């Protein structure tokens, strides 16, 4: 029995006779972006949760409050960087290619 991490037959026209071609790099790259985006959002959520817990359990200790505020600050900076990277990619795809999805659409020119 053969087990695949992802069924390559559902990848569209990049599979020729059941064998993935170089065109399938587009699908793999898209999967990596989706997975990394989910991990970034999960990390930001954990950072804010931990910082909130630190802030609540500081009991007026200025050092602990400052540490919790720093963690929240870095989480917000990380979110802003993540969001701005997404917006930059979308704007570049829209302005120069006419469609933001075309930026991740790789084409190999044929001769």
MARDO-525426 format. One record per atom (N, C-alpha, C): x, y, z; residue in one letter. Coordinates in Angstrom, 1 decimal, m for minus. Layout:
MARDO-525426
> X Y Z type
> X Y Z A
...
***
This chain:
MARDO-525426
> X Y Z type
> 0.8 m1.2 0.0 X
> 0.0 0.0 0.0 X
> 0.9 1.2 0.0 X
> 0.7 2.2 m0.9 X
> 1.4 3.4 m1.0 X
> 0.7 4.5 m0.4 X
> 1.3 5.3 0.5 X
> 0.7 6.4 1.2 X
> 1.4 7.7 0.7 X
> 0.6 8.6 0.3 X
> 1.1 9.9 m0.1 X
> 0.8 11.0 0.9 X
> 1.7 11.9 1.1 X
> 1.5 13.0 2.0 X
> 0.3 13.9 1.5 X
> 0.3 14.0 0.2 X
> m0.8 14.7 m0.5 X
> m1.0 14.0 m1.8 X
> m2.3 13.8 m2.2 X
> m2.6 13.1 m3.4 X
> m2.2 14.0 m4.6 X
> m1.2 13.6 m5.4 X
> m0.7 14.4 m6.5 X
> m1.7 14.4 m7.7 X
> m2.6 13.5 m7.7 X
> m3.6 13.5 m8.8 X
> m4.5 14.7 m8.7 X
> m4.6 15.4 m7.6 X
> m5.5 16.5 m7.4 X
> m4.8 17.8 m7.6 X
> m3.5 17.8 m8.1 X
> m2.7 19.0 m8.2 X
> m3.0 19.7 m9.6 X
> m3.8 19.2 m10.4 X
> m4.1 19.9 m11.7 X
> m3.3 19.4 m12.8 X
> m2.9 20.3 m13.7 X
> m2.2 20.0 m14.9 X
> m0.7 19.8 m14.8 X
> m0.2 19.8 m13.5 X
> 1.3 19.7 m13.4 X
> 1.7 18.2 m13.3 X
> 0.7 17.3 m13.2 X
> 1.0 15.9 m13.1 X
> 0.8 15.3 m14.5 X
> 1.9 14.7 m15.0 X
> 1.8 14.0 m16.3 X
> 2.0 12.5 m16.1 X
> 1.0 11.7 m16.5 X
> 1.0 10.3 m16.3 X
> 1.3 9.9 m14.9 X
> 0.8 10.6 m13.9 X
> 1.0 10.3 m12.5 X
> 2.3 10.7 m11.9 X
> 3.1 11.4 m12.7 X
> 4.4 11.9 m12.2 X
> 4.4 13.4 m12.1 X
> 4.7 13.9 m10.9 X
> 4.8 15.4 m10.8 X
> 5.9 16.0 m11.6 X
> 5.6 17.1 m12.3 X
> 6.7 17.8 m13.1 X
> 7.2 19.0 m12.3 X
> 8.0 19.8 m12.9 X
> 8.6 21.0 m12.3 X
> 7.5 22.0 m12.1 X
> 6.4 22.0 m12.8 X
> 5.3 22.9 m12.7 X
> 4.6 22.7 m11.3 X
> 4.8 21.5 m10.7 X
> 4.2 21.2 m9.4 X
> 4.9 22.0 m8.2 X
> 6.0 22.7 m8.5 X
> 6.7 23.5 m7.6 X
> 5.7 24.6 m7.1 X
> 4.9 25.1 m8.0 X
> 3.9 26.1 m7.7 X
> 3.0 25.6 m6.5 X
> 2.5 24.4 m6.6 X
> 1.6 23.9 m5.6 X
> 2.4 23.7 m4.3 X
> 3.6 23.2 m4.3 X
> 4.4 23.0 m3.1 X
> 4.7 24.3 m2.5 X
> 5.0 25.3 m3.2 X
> 5.3 26.7 m2.7 X
> 4.1 27.3 m2.1 X
> 2.9 27.1 m2.7 X
> 1.7 27.6 m2.1 X
> 1.4 26.9 m0.8 X
> 1.6 25.6 m0.8 X
> 1.4 24.8 0.5 X
> 2.3 25.3 1.6 X
> 3.6 25.6 1.2 X
> 4.5 26.1 2.2 X
> 4.1 27.4 2.8 X
> 3.6 28.3 1.9 X
> 3.2 29.6 2.3 X
> 2.0 29.5 3.3 X
> 1.0 28.7 2.9 X
> m0.1 28.5 3.7 X
> 0.2 28.0 5.1 X
> 1.1 27.0 5.1 X
> 1.5 26.4 6.4 X
> 2.3 27.4 7.3 X
> 3.2 28.1 6.6 X
> 4.0 29.1 7.4 X
> 3.1 30.2 7.9 X
> 2.1 30.6 7.2 X
> 1.2 31.6 7.6 X
> 0.4 31.2 8.9 X
> 0.0 29.9 8.8 X
> m0.7 29.4 10.0 X
> 0.2 29.3 11.2 X
> 1.5 28.9 11.0 X
> 2.4 28.9 12.1 X
> 2.7 30.2 12.7 X
> 2.8 31.2 11.9 X
> 3.0 32.6 12.3 X
> 1.9 33.1 13.2 X
> 0.7 32.9 12.7 X
> m0.5 33.3 13.4 X
> m0.6 32.6 14.8 X
> m0.3 31.3 14.8 X
> m0.4 30.5 16.0 X
> 0.7 31.0 17.0 X
> 1.9 31.3 16.5 X
> 2.9 31.9 17.4 X
> 2.5 33.2 17.9 X
> 1.9 34.1 17.1 X
> 1.5 35.4 17.6 X
> 0.4 35.2 18.7 X
> m0.5 34.3 18.5 X
> m1.6 34.0 19.5 X
> m1.0 33.6 20.8 X
> 0.0 32.7 20.7 X
> 0.7 32.1 21.9 X
> 1.4 33.3 22.6 X
> 2.1 34.1 21.9 X
> 2.8 35.2 22.5 X
> 1.9 36.2 23.2 X
> 0.8 36.5 22.6 X
> m0.2 37.4 23.3 X
> m0.8 36.8 24.5 X
> m1.1 35.5 24.4 X
> m1.7 34.8 25.6 X
> m0.7 34.7 26.7 X
> 0.6 34.4 26.4 X
> 1.6 34.3 27.5 X
> 1.8 35.7 28.1 X
> 1.9 36.7 27.3 X
> 2.1 38.0 27.8 X
> 1.0 38.5 28.6 X
> m0.2 38.2 28.2 X
> m1.4 38.5 29.0 X
> m1.4 37.8 30.4 X
> m1.0 36.5 30.4 X
> m0.9 35.8 31.6 X
> 0.2 36.4 32.5 X
> 1.4 36.8 31.9 X
> 2.4 37.4 32.7 X
> 2.0 38.7 33.3 X
> 1.2 39.5 32.5 X
> 0.7 40.8 33.0 X
> m0.3 40.6 34.1 X
> m1.1 39.6 34.0 X
> m2.1 39.4 35.1 X
> m1.5 38.9 36.4 X
> m0.4 38.1 36.3 X
> 0.3 37.6 37.4 X
> 1.4 38.4 37.9 X
> 1.6 39.6 37.4 X
> 2.7 40.5 37.8 X
> 2.5 41.0 39.2 X
> 1.3 41.2 39.6 X
> 0.9 41.7 41.0 X
> 1.7 43.1 41.3 X
> 1.7 43.9 40.3 X
> 2.3 45.2 40.5 X
> 3.8 45.3 40.4 X
> 4.5 44.2 40.1 X
> 6.0 44.1 40.0 X
> 6.3 44.9 38.7 X
> 7.1 46.0 38.8 X
> 7.4 46.7 37.6 X
> 8.2 46.0 36.6 X
> 9.1 45.1 37.0 X
> 9.9 44.3 36.1 X
> 9.1 43.3 35.3 X
> 8.2 42.7 36.0 X
> 7.3 41.7 35.3 X
> 6.3 42.4 34.3 X
> 5.9 43.5 34.8 X
> 4.9 44.3 33.9 X
> 5.7 44.7 32.6 X
> 6.9 45.2 32.8 X
> 7.7 45.7 31.7 X
> 8.0 44.5 30.7 X
> 8.3 43.3 31.3 X
> 8.5 42.2 30.5 X
> 7.3 41.8 29.7 X
> 6.1 41.8 30.3 X
> 4.9 41.4 29.6 X
> 4.6 42.5 28.5 X
> 4.8 43.7 28.8 X
> 4.5 44.8 27.8 X
> 5.5 44.6 26.6 X
> 6.7 44.2 26.9 X
> 7.7 44.0 25.8 X
> 7.3 42.8 24.9 X
> 6.7 41.8 25.6 X
> 6.3 40.6 24.8 X
> 5.1 41.0 23.9 X
> 4.2 41.8 24.5 X
> 3.0 42.2 23.7 X
> 3.5 43.1 22.5 X
> 4.4 44.0 22.8 X
> 5.0 44.9 21.8 X
> 5.6 44.1 20.6 X
> 6.4 43.1 21.0 X
> 7.0 42.3 19.9 X
> 6.0 41.5 19.1 X
> 4.9 41.0 19.8 X
> 3.9 40.3 19.1 X
> 3.2 41.2 18.1 X
> 2.9 42.4 18.5 X
> 2.3 43.4 17.6 X
> 3.2 43.8 16.5 X
> 4.5 44.0 16.7 X
> 5.4 44.2 15.7 X
> 5.5 43.1 14.7 X
> 5.5 41.8 15.2 X
> 5.5 40.7 14.3 X
> 4.2 40.6 13.5 X
> 3.1 40.9 14.1 X
> 1.8 40.9 13.3 X
> 1.8 41.9 12.2 X
> 2.3 43.1 12.5 X
> 2.4 44.2 11.5 X
> 3.3 43.8 10.4 X
> 4.5 43.2 10.7 X
> 5.4 42.8 9.7 X
> 4.8 41.7 8.8 X
> 4.1 40.7 9.4 X
> 3.4 39.7 8.7 X
> 2.3 40.2 7.8 X
> 1.5 41.1 8.3 X
> 0.5 41.7 7.5 X
> 1.0 42.6 6.4 X
> 2.1 43.4 6.6 X
> 2.6 44.2 5.6 X
> 3.3 43.4 4.5 X
> 3.9 42.3 4.8 X
> 4.5 41.4 3.8 X
> 3.4 40.8 2.9 X
> 2.3 40.4 3.5 X
> 1.2 39.9 2.7 X
> 0.6 41.0 1.8 X
> 0.5 42.2 2.4 X
> m0.1 43.4 1.6 X
> 0.9 43.8 0.4 X
> 2.2 43.7 0.7 X
> 3.2 44.1 m0.3 X
> 3.1 43.1 m1.5 X
> 3.0 41.8 m1.2 X
> 2.9 40.8 m2.2 X
> 1.6 40.9 m3.0 X
> 0.5 41.2 m2.3 X
> m0.7 41.4 m3.0 X
> m0.7 42.7 m3.9 X
> m0.1 43.7 m3.4 X
> m0.1 45.0 m4.2 X
> 0.8 44.8 m5.4 X
> 2.0 44.1 m5.3 X
> 2.9 43.9 m6.4 X
> 2.2 43.0 m7.4 X
> 1.5 42.0 m7.0 X
> 0.8 41.1 m7.9 X
> m0.3 41.8 m8.6 X
> m1.0 42.7 m7.9 X
> m2.1 43.5 m8.6 X
> m1.6 44.5 m9.5 X
> m0.6 45.3 m9.1 X
> m0.2 46.4 m10.0 X
> 0.6 45.9 m11.2 X
> 1.5 45.0 m11.0 X
> 2.4 44.6 m12.1 X
> 1.9 43.4 m12.9 X
> 1.0 42.5 m12.3 X
> 0.6 41.4 m13.0 X
> m0.9 41.4 m13.3 X
> m1.7 42.3 m12.7 X
> m3.1 42.4 m12.9 X
> m3.9 41.4 m12.0 X
> m3.3 40.5 m11.4 X
> m4.0 39.5 m10.5 X
> m3.0 39.1 m9.4 X
> m3.4 39.2 m8.1 X
> m2.4 38.8 m7.1 X
> m2.1 37.3 m7.1 X
> m3.0 36.5 m7.7 X
> m2.7 35.1 m7.7 X
> m1.6 34.7 m8.8 X
> m1.4 35.6 m9.7 X
> m0.4 35.3 m10.8 X
> 1.0 35.4 m10.3 X
> 1.3 36.0 m9.1 X
> 2.6 36.2 m8.6 X
> 3.1 34.8 m8.2 X
> 2.2 33.9 m7.7 X
> 2.7 32.6 m7.3 X
> 2.4 31.5 m8.4 X
> 2.1 32.0 m9.6 X
> 1.9 31.1 m10.8 X
> 3.1 31.1 m11.6 X
> 3.9 30.0 m11.6 X
> 5.1 29.9 m12.3 X
> 4.9 29.3 m13.7 X
> 5.5 29.9 m14.7 X
> 5.4 29.4 m16.0 X
> 6.8 29.2 m16.6 X
> 7.0 28.1 m17.2 X
> 8.3 27.7 m17.8 X
> 8.1 28.0 m19.3 X
> 8.8 29.0 m19.9 X
> 8.6 29.3 m21.3 X
> 9.1 28.1 m22.2 X
> 8.3 27.8 m23.1 X
> 8.6 26.7 m24.1 X
> 9.3 27.3 m25.3 X
> 10.2 26.6 m25.9 X
> 10.9 27.1 m27.1 X
> 10.2 26.6 m28.4 X
***
